[in-house]
Every structure is written in structure tokens, then in C-alpha cells.
Amino acid sequence: MLRSACFAAGLFVGLWGLSFLAIDKLVMFQPEDRDPGIRGMLAKQVVNKETRPIIDPPDWAAFTLLSIGSVTMLYSIALPKHH
């Protein structure tokens, strides 16, 4: 059970790293009446005369997420099997 949970978490983090390699920034849709609670990479940008939140990850974030995900998946494979 622990092995599959670690593998799934590593796969999730690794896939986010792959997606950050493919995209430059992520423009999200948000209705005007809501205020986002995330502060880190979230900013506002004007698109077609309307302000939308964007996620603009730094260049090193993709490689960091890929390495953390791959090490976590390798750790899950190295865990001892319980019968």
C-alpha cells in the first residue's frame, strides 16, 4: 500500500514537472467576484481587456519537480515487499 502511494505521488509530481517543461505560463479563467488565495507564482495579467490570474513558474521549477518525482518513484520501487 505504501509502495503504490509513493509511486502515485512521485508520478503526479513528475507529470507536473513535464507539463512545466512544455508550457511557458498558464492563464486561468476566474470569475471577477473571487479572490485567489495562492500567492507564490500566481499573478494577474490583462488578457483581452480583462484581468486573469496566471501561473508563471520559474525555469528551475520543471527540473526540480521532475527530479523529486523520479526519486520518489525510485524510492517506491526500492521499498521492501511485505507478504
NUTORMI-453135 format. One record per atom (N, C-alpha, C): residue number from 1; atom name; x negated, y, z negated. Coordinates in Angstrom, 1 decimal. Layout:
BEGIN
 pos site      X      Y      Z
 NUM   CA      X      Y      Z
...
END
This chain:
BEGIN
 pos site      X      Y      Z
   1    N   -0.8   -1.2    0.0
   1   CA    0.0    0.0    0.0
   1    C   -0.9    1.3    0.0
   2    N   -1.9    1.3   -0.8
   2   CA   -2.8    2.4   -0.9
   2    C   -3.6    2.5    0.4
   3    N   -3.9    1.4    1.0
   3   CA   -4.7    1.4    2.3
   3    C   -3.8    2.1    3.4
   4    N   -2.6    1.7    3.5
   4   CA   -1.7    2.3    4.6
   4    C   -1.4    3.8    4.3
   5    N   -1.3    4.2    3.0
   5   CA   -1.0    5.6    2.7
   5    C   -2.3    6.4    3.0
   6    N   -3.4    5.9    2.7
   6   CA   -4.7    6.7    3.0
   6    C   -4.9    6.8    4.5
   7    N   -4.6    5.7    5.2
   7   CA   -4.7    5.7    6.7
   7    C   -3.7    6.7    7.3
   8    N   -2.5    6.7    6.8
   8   CA   -1.5    7.6    7.4
   8    C   -1.8    9.1    7.1
   9    N   -2.3    9.4    5.9
   9   CA   -2.7   10.7    5.6
   9    C   -3.9   11.2    6.4
  10    N   -4.9   10.3    6.6
  10   CA   -6.0   10.6    7.5
  10    C   -5.6   10.8    8.9
  11    N   -4.7   10.0    9.4
  11   CA   -4.2   10.2   10.8
  11    C   -3.4   11.5   11.0
  12    N   -2.6   11.9   10.0
  12   CA   -1.9   13.1   10.0
  12    C   -2.9   14.3   10.1
  13    N   -3.9   14.3    9.2
  13   CA   -4.8   15.4    9.2
  13    C   -5.7   15.4   10.5
  14    N   -6.0   14.3   10.9
  14   CA   -6.8   14.2   12.2
  14    C   -6.0   14.7   13.4
  15    N   -4.7   14.4   13.4
  15   CA   -3.9   14.8   14.6
  15    C   -3.7   16.4   14.5
  16    N   -3.7   16.9   13.3
  16   CA   -3.6   18.4   13.2
  16    C   -4.9   19.0   13.7
  17    N   -6.0   18.3   13.5
  17   CA   -7.3   18.8   14.0
  17    C   -7.4   18.8   15.5
  18    N   -6.9   17.7   16.1
  18   CA   -6.8   17.6   17.5
  18    C   -5.9   18.7   18.1
  19    N   -4.8   18.9   17.5
  19   CA   -3.9   20.0   18.0
  19    C   -4.6   21.3   17.9
  20    N   -5.3   21.6   16.8
  20   CA   -6.0   22.9   16.7
  20    C   -7.1   23.0   17.8
  21    N   -7.7   21.9   18.3
  21   CA   -8.6   22.0   19.3
  21    C   -8.0   22.4   20.6
  22    N   -6.7   22.0   20.8
  22   CA   -6.0   22.2   22.1
  22    C   -5.4   23.6   22.2
  23    N   -5.0   24.2   21.0
  23   CA   -4.3   25.5   21.1
  23    C   -5.2   26.6   20.5
  24    N   -4.9   27.8   21.0
  24   CA   -5.7   29.0   20.5
  24    C   -4.9   29.6   19.4
  25    N   -3.6   29.8   19.5
  25   CA   -2.8   30.3   18.4
  25    C   -1.4   29.7   18.6
  26    N   -0.6   29.6   17.6
  26   CA    0.7   29.1   17.6
  26    C    1.7   30.2   17.2
  27    N    2.6   30.6   18.2
  27   CA    3.6   31.6   18.0
  27    C    4.9   30.9   17.6
  28    N    5.4   31.2   16.4
  28   CA    6.6   30.6   15.9
  28    C    7.8   31.5   16.0
  29    N    8.9   30.9   16.0
  29   CA   10.2   31.6   16.0
  29    C   10.7   31.7   14.6
  30    N   11.0   32.9   14.2
  30   CA   11.6   33.1   12.8
  30    C   12.6   34.2   12.9
  31    N   13.8   33.9   12.4
  31   CA   14.8   35.0   12.3
  31    C   14.3   36.2   11.5
  32    N   14.8   37.3   11.8
  32   CA   14.3   38.5   11.1
  32    C   14.6   38.6    9.6
  33    N   15.6   37.9    9.1
  33   CA   16.0   38.0    7.7
  33    C   15.2   37.2    6.8
  34    N   14.2   36.4    7.2
  34   CA   13.4   35.6    6.3
  34    C   12.0   36.2    6.3
  35    N   11.4   36.0    5.1
  35   CA   10.0   36.5    4.9
  35    C    9.2   35.2    4.6
  36    N    8.1   35.0    5.4
  36   CA    7.3   33.8    5.2
  36    C    6.5   33.9    3.9
  37    N    6.3   32.7    3.3
  37   CA    5.6   32.6    2.1
  37    C    4.2   32.2    2.2
  38    N    3.8   31.8    3.4
  38   CA    2.4   31.4    3.7
  38    C    1.5   32.6    4.0
  39    N    0.4   32.7    3.3
  39   CA   -0.5   33.9    3.5
  39    C   -1.7   33.6    4.4
  40    N   -2.3   32.4    4.3
  40   CA   -3.6   32.2    4.8
  40    C   -3.8   32.6    6.3
  41    N   -3.4   31.8    7.2
  41   CA   -3.6   32.0    8.6
  41    C   -2.4   32.7    9.3
  42    N   -1.4   33.0    8.5
  42   CA   -0.1   33.5    9.1
  42    C   -0.2   35.0    9.2
  43    N    0.1   35.5   10.3
  43   CA    0.1   36.9   10.6
  43    C    1.4   37.3   11.4
  44    N    1.6   38.5   11.7
  44   CA    2.7   39.0   12.5
  44    C    2.1   39.5   13.8
  45    N    2.8   39.3   14.9
  45   CA    2.4   39.7   16.2
  45    C    3.7   40.2   17.0
  46    N    3.5   41.2   17.8
  46   CA    4.7   41.7   18.6
  46    C    4.7   41.0   19.9
  47    N    5.8   40.2   20.2
  47   CA    5.9   39.5   21.4
  47    C    7.3   39.9   22.0
  48    N    7.2   40.5   23.2
  48   CA    8.4   41.0   23.9
  48    C    9.3   41.9   23.0
  49    N    8.6   42.9   22.4
  49   CA    9.2   43.9   21.6
  49    C    9.9   43.3   20.3
  50    N    9.4   42.2   19.9
  50   CA    9.9   41.6   18.7
  50    C    8.7   41.0   17.9
  51    N    8.8   41.1   16.6
  51   CA    7.7   40.6   15.7
  51    C    7.9   39.2   15.4
  52    N    6.9   38.4   15.7
  52   CA    7.0   36.9   15.4
  52    C    5.7   36.5   14.5
  53    N    5.9   35.6   13.6
  53   CA    4.8   35.1   12.9
  53    C    3.9   34.2   13.8
  54    N    2.6   34.2   13.6
  54   CA    1.7   33.4   14.4
  54    C    0.7   32.7   13.4
  55    N    0.3   31.5   13.8
  55   CA   -0.8   30.8   13.1
  55    C   -2.0   30.9   14.0
  56    N   -3.0   31.6   13.6
  56   CA   -4.3   31.7   14.3
  56    C   -5.4   31.1   13.5
  57    N   -5.6   29.8   13.7
  57   CA   -6.7   29.1   12.9
  57    C   -8.1   29.5   13.4
  58    N   -9.0   29.5   12.4
  58   CA  -10.4   29.8   12.8
  58    C  -11.0   28.7   13.7
  59    N  -12.1   28.9   14.4
  59   CA  -12.6   27.9   15.2
  59    C  -13.1   26.7   14.5
  60    N  -13.6   26.8   13.2
  60   CA  -14.1   25.7   12.5
  60    C  -13.0   24.8   11.9
  61    N  -11.7   25.3   11.9
  61   CA  -10.7   24.5   11.2
  61    C  -10.4   23.2   12.0
  62    N  -10.5   23.2   13.3
  62   CA  -10.2   21.9   14.0
  62    C  -11.3   20.9   13.7
  63    N  -12.5   21.2   13.7
  63   CA  -13.6   20.3   13.4
  63    C  -13.5   19.8   11.9
  64    N  -13.2   20.7   11.0
  64   CA  -13.0   20.3    9.6
  64    C  -11.9   19.3    9.4
  65    N  -10.8   19.6   10.0
  65   CA   -9.6   18.7    9.9
  65    C   -9.9   17.3   10.5
  66    N  -10.6   17.3   11.7
  66   CA  -10.9   16.1   12.4
  66    C  -11.9   15.2   11.5
  67    N  -12.9   15.9   10.9
  67   CA  -13.8   15.1   10.1
  67    C  -13.2   14.6    8.8
  68    N  -12.4   15.4    8.2
  68   CA  -11.7   14.9    6.9
  68    C  -10.7   13.8    7.3
  69    N  -10.0   13.9    8.4
  69   CA   -9.1   12.8    8.7
  69    C   -9.8   11.5    9.1
  70    N  -10.9   11.6    9.8
  70   CA  -11.6   10.4   10.2
  70    C  -12.3    9.8    9.0
  71    N  -12.9   10.6    8.1
  71   CA  -13.5   10.0    6.9
  71    C  -12.4    9.3    6.0
  72    N  -11.2    9.9    5.9
  72   CA  -10.2    9.3    5.1
  72    C   -9.7    8.0    5.8
  73    N   -9.6    7.9    7.1
  73   CA   -9.2    6.7    7.8
  73    C  -10.3    5.6    7.6
  74    N  -11.6    6.0    7.7
  74   CA  -12.6    5.0    7.4
  74    C  -12.6    4.5    6.0
  75    N  -12.3    5.4    5.1
  75   CA  -12.2    5.0    3.7
  75    C  -11.1    4.0    3.5
  76    N  -10.0    4.2    4.2
  76   CA   -8.9    3.3    4.0
  76    C   -9.2    1.9    4.6
  77    N  -10.0    1.9    5.6
  77   CA  -10.4    0.6    6.2
  77    C  -11.4   -0.1    5.2
  78    N  -12.2    0.6    4.5
  78   CA  -13.2    0.0    3.6
  78    C  -12.7   -0.4    2.3
  79    N  -11.4    0.0    2.0
  79   CA  -10.8   -0.4    0.7
  79    C  -10.7   -1.9    0.6
  80    N  -10.9   -2.5   -0.6
  80   CA  -10.8   -4.0   -0.7
  80    C   -9.4   -4.4   -0.5
  81    N   -9.2   -5.6    0.1
  81   CA   -7.9   -6.1    0.2
  81    C   -7.4   -6.8   -1.0
  82    N   -6.2   -6.6   -1.5
  82   CA   -5.7   -7.3   -2.6
  82    C   -4.6   -8.3   -2.1
  83    N   -4.8   -9.5   -2.5
  83   CA   -3.8  -10.6   -2.0
  83    C   -2.8  -10.8   -3.0
END
